[in-house]
Structure formats: structure tokens, C-alpha cells
Amino acid sequence: MNIRTFASQTKKTSAKQSSQRDNRTSRPTGANRLNPDLTPATTRRWYRFGKKLQESHAVCPQSSFNRAAQSQLLRQEALGQAQQGNFEVAVALFSELIEQYPDSASDYSNRGLVYFQGGQFEAAIADYNRAIELNPLLDSAYNNRANYYASQGQFLEAILDYDVALDLNPANVRVWINQGITFRELEMYERALESFELALCLGRLEGHIYAERGRTYHLWGDWNCALADYRRAIEHLPEAGKQSPNPSARLRHQVEGWTLELLHPSV
């Protein structure tokens, strides 16, 4: 399909479809001073981490290698805090990194992702745009910005950014999955299935791909294929409750619900 004809095919997303947006996957690439509004528990976590950095610095204070190691430690801590839902701490850590490395596109992209996860959408898009300005070849930044556009119902912009990300890195399986979800929300089921098929060729995140392909078959009315993919997804995804911080475990819980919906539609 010619992308210029895409806008005319855009349909209003139904409530059933829009519930799938949270499954889009974002991958981190790779602070302002402490916010006075942080909770006491968050503040304690911050200072414990600061002490860890000081101890690391004391080992070899003049070494440039030590500075790089501290920065890497800071990034790991920021990502860990974001995964635990401590978005304010993660933003503060990434802001500290940006202060040290103002030309780091990956840090801007990662901070934008944390802003997005915390519901600060204007700050997120500003960081994504800055990341792309600094490094127009950073495929993960285009993927993150596309997820933002999709969440706002700007599907044409989302598809265009997914296409750029895939041109830059065709092996980015997350982009194929996200593009497929977006096509599905537009009820372009055949295009969605194409994206999921290409994602499967990469041999990663199979559980996520089977889950989303199964949901596409389900909404399209091919219930036999949907059930087969749901079963494959459950084989690949870890067990855990719906409140688990592990997105793969949460997706498994969702797939189990879809399977029940298929087998017992009246439940």
C-alpha cells in the first residue's frame, strides 16, 4: 500500500482495540538535581545510590575509565528504577547523565521513554525529537516516538516513524511488533500479520509475537489460528500475576484472558 493513501484508510479505534496499546514494546537505548517533591522513600533510594557512586569514585578519582564506569552505573540504575516504576528517580538520573553528556542521543531517548511511561507526554516527545536531532540514525528513538504517536491516535506519523526505524535497523524485532499492533488497531489485519511474520523470522520475543498475532487472528475472526497462537504464546511466556513488573508475564496473563474469551465467550 502506498503510504500516501494511508490516511484515507484510518478508522476510529474501538475500545476493544485501544486496550492493546500497552503491549507496544520500547527498548532503552544502549538529572536535574534532586526533586524536592520526591517522597521520603524515593529520596532515601537516591542518596543510597549517591553513596554508591562516591565509593566507586574513591577507588580511582582521577581515572577517565572510572568516570565512564560511573556513568554506566548511573544508566543501569536509571533503567532499573524505571522498570520498578520509580519514574521520578529514573528521570533525575537520566537528567544527571544529560548534564554530563549533553550530546547523548541515547540518554535523551531513554529519558523520553521514562517520561512517556510516567504519563508526561509533552516532555517525552520533546526528548524523542532532541534524540533524533542529535542522532538521526538512532532507530530506537524513532520506535519510541512512533509509540508516542500511536498512543495519541496519530497513526500516519507512527507508521512513518516505524518505517524509518526499520530502514535503519531491519533486525529491530520490537519495531516489527509495534508496527503490527498499529496496523491491527487500524483494522488492517493482513498488513499486521505481515509485520508479525517478519518479526518471527528474527527468532526473538516469540512469545510476544505469537500473542499479538493471535490477537490479530482473533479480532479478524479466524479463531482456530488465534487459539493456536495463544497456546504457542503461553508456552513461551513466563508465569506470573497480572500485577507483575515483568511485561512478558503480564502479557501471558492477558493471553490467558483472551483464550478464555475465545473458548467461553459468555464468561
C-alpha positions in Angstrom: 0.0 0.0 0.0 1.3 3.4 -0.9 1.9 5.3 2.3 0.3 8.4 0.8 -3.0 6.7 0.7 -2.8 5.6 4.3 -4.6 8.5 5.9 -7.8 7.8 4.0 -7.9 4.3 5.5 -7.6 5.4 9.1 -10.6 4.4 11.2 -11.6 5.4 14.7 -10.0 2.9 17.1 -12.5 0.9 19.0 -12.3 0.5 22.8 -11.5 -3.2 22.3 -8.5 -2.4 20.1 -7.2 0.5 22.0 -6.8 -1.7 25.1 -3.9 -3.3 23.3 -1.7 -0.2 23.1 0.1 -1.0 26.3 1.7 -4.1 24.6 3.9 -1.9 22.4 7.5 -2.6 23.3 10.1 0.1 23.9 13.7 -0.7 24.4 16.1 1.6 26.2 19.0 2.7 24.0 22.4 1.3 24.8 19.3 14.8 36.2 18.2 17.7 37.3 19.2 17.9 40.9 17.1 16.0 43.4 13.4 17.0 43.0 12.1 18.4 46.3 8.7 16.8 45.7 10.1 13.3 45.8 8.7 11.0 48.5 10.9 10.2 51.5 11.4 6.6 50.3 12.4 7.8 46.9 14.8 10.3 48.5 16.4 7.5 50.5 16.9 5.4 47.4 18.6 8.4 45.7 21.0 9.0 48.5 21.9 5.3 48.8 22.8 5.4 45.1 24.8 8.6 45.6 26.8 6.9 48.3 27.5 4.0 46.0 28.8 6.4 43.3 31.0 8.1 45.9 32.5 4.8 46.9 33.2 4.0 43.3 34.8 7.4 42.7 37.1 6.9 45.8 38.7 3.9 44.1 40.3 5.9 41.4 39.2 9.5 41.4 41.5 10.7 38.5 40.7 7.9 36.1 38.7 8.6 32.9 37.8 4.9 32.9 36.3 5.4 36.4 34.2 8.2 35.1 32.9 6.1 32.3 32.2 3.3 34.8 30.2 5.6 37.0 28.2 6.8 34.0 27.4 3.2 33.1 26.4 2.5 36.7 24.2 5.6 36.6 22.4 4.3 33.4 21.9 0.9 34.8 20.4 2.4 38.0 18.1 4.7 36.0 16.8 1.8 33.9 16.3 -0.3 37.0 14.4 2.4 38.7 12.2 2.9 35.6 11.4 -0.9 35.5 10.3 -0.7 39.1 8.0 2.2 38.3 10.2 4.8 40.1 9.9 7.3 37.3 10.9 10.4 39.1 14.1 8.9 40.3 14.8 7.5 36.8 14.2 10.9 35.2 16.5 12.6 37.7 19.3 10.0 36.9 18.9 10.4 33.2 18.9 14.2 33.6 22.2 13.9 35.5 23.6 11.9 32.6 22.4 14.5 30.1 24.1 17.2 32.2 27.3 15.3 31.9 26.8 14.3 28.2 24.6 16.9 26.6 25.1 15.3 23.1 24.0 11.8 24.1 21.0 11.0 21.9 20.5 7.6 23.7 20.1 9.3 27.1 17.5 11.7 25.7 15.7 8.8 24.1 15.7 6.9 27.4 14.6 9.8 29.4 11.8 10.4 26.9 10.8 6.8 27.4 10.6 7.2 31.2 8.6 10.4 30.8 6.2 8.5 28.5 5.8 5.7 30.9 5.1 8.2 33.7 2.4 10.0 31.6 4.4 13.1 30.9 3.8 13.0 27.1 4.9 16.6 26.2 8.2 16.0 27.9 8.6 12.6 26.2 8.1 13.9 22.6 10.5 16.8 23.3 13.2 14.3 24.3 12.5 12.0 21.4 12.8 14.9 19.0 16.0 16.0 20.6 17.4 12.5 20.4 16.7 12.3 16.7 18.1 15.7 16.1 21.3 14.6 17.8 21.5 11.2 16.0 19.2 10.8 13.0 20.4 7.1 12.8 19.1 6.0 16.2 16.4 3.5 15.4 15.2 3.1 18.9 14.4 6.8 19.2 12.1 6.5 16.1 10.5 3.4 17.6 9.8 5.3 20.9 8.5 8.3 19.1 6.2 6.1 16.9 4.8 4.6 20.1 4.0 8.1 21.3 2.3 9.0 18.1 0.2 5.8 18.2 -0.8 6.4 21.8 -2.1 9.8 20.6 -4.0 8.4 17.6 -1.6 9.9 15.1 -1.3 6.7 13.2 0.2 8.0 10.0 3.0 9.6 11.9 3.5 6.4 13.8 3.7 4.2 10.7 6.2 6.6 9.1 8.5 6.5 12.1 8.3 2.7 12.3 9.3 2.6 8.6 12.3 4.9 9.3 13.3 2.7 12.3 13.1 -0.4 10.1 15.1 1.2 7.3 17.8 1.9 9.8 17.7 -1.5 11.5 15.6 -4.2 9.9 16.6 -6.6 12.8 14.8 -4.5 15.4 12.1 -7.0 16.3 10.3 -4.6 18.6 9.6 -2.2 15.8 8.0 -5.0 13.7 5.8 -6.0 16.6 4.8 -2.4 17.3 4.1 -1.7 13.6 1.9 -4.8 13.6 -0.1 -3.7 16.6 -0.7 -0.3 14.9 -1.9 -1.9 11.7 -4.2 -4.1 13.8 -5.7 -1.0 15.5 -6.5 0.3 12.1 -8.2 -3.0 11.3 -5.6 -3.6 8.5 -5.3 -7.2 9.6 -3.3 -8.5 6.6 -0.7 -5.8 7.0 -0.5 -6.6 10.7 0.0 -10.3 10.0 2.8 -9.5 7.6 4.7 -7.5 10.2 4.3 -10.3 12.8 5.5 -12.9 10.2 8.6 -10.8 9.5 9.2 -10.4 13.3 9.1 -14.2 13.8 11.9 -14.6 11.2 14.3 -12.8 13.6 14.0 -15.6 16.3 13.4 -13.3 19.3 10.5 -12.4 21.5 8.5 -15.2 20.0 6.0 -15.2 22.9 5.1 -11.6 22.3 4.8 -12.1 18.6 2.6 -15.2 18.9 0.4 -13.3 21.4 -0.1 -10.3 19.1 -0.5 -12.4 16.0 -3.1 -14.5 17.8 -5.0 -11.4 18.9 -5.0 -10.2 15.3 -6.5 -13.5 14.1 -9.0 -13.3 17.0 -10.2 -9.8 16.0 -10.2 -10.8 12.3 -12.5 -13.8 13.1 -10.0 -16.7 12.4 -10.5 -18.3 15.8 -8.6 -21.5 15.1 -5.4 -19.7 14.2 -5.9 -17.4 17.1 -6.2 -20.3 19.6 -3.1 -22.0 18.1 -1.1 -18.8 18.5 -2.3 -18.2 22.0 -1.2 -21.7 23.0 2.2 -21.0 21.4 2.5 -17.7 23.3 1.7 -19.3 26.6 4.5 -21.9 26.0 7.0 -19.0 25.6 5.8 -16.5 28.2 6.7 -16.8 31.9 4.0 -17.4 34.6 3.2 -14.6 37.0 0.2 -12.5 38.1 -1.2 -9.6 36.2 0.5 -7.1 38.5 3.9 -8.5 37.8 6.6 -5.9 36.8 7.7 -8.3 34.1 5.9 -7.3 30.9 6.2 -10.8 29.5 4.4 -12.2 32.5 1.7 -9.5 32.2 1.3 -10.4 28.6 0.8 -14.1 29.4 -1.9 -13.1 31.8 -3.6 -11.1 29.0 -3.3 -14.1 26.6 -4.9 -16.4 29.1 -7.8 -13.9 29.3 -8.1 -13.8 25.5 -8.1 -17.6 25.4 -10.9 -17.8 27.9 -12.8 -15.2 25.9 -12.4 -17.4 22.8 -13.4 -20.7 24.5 -16.1 -19.3 26.7 -17.5 -16.1 25.1 -20.3 -15.8 27.6 -17.9 -15.7 30.6 
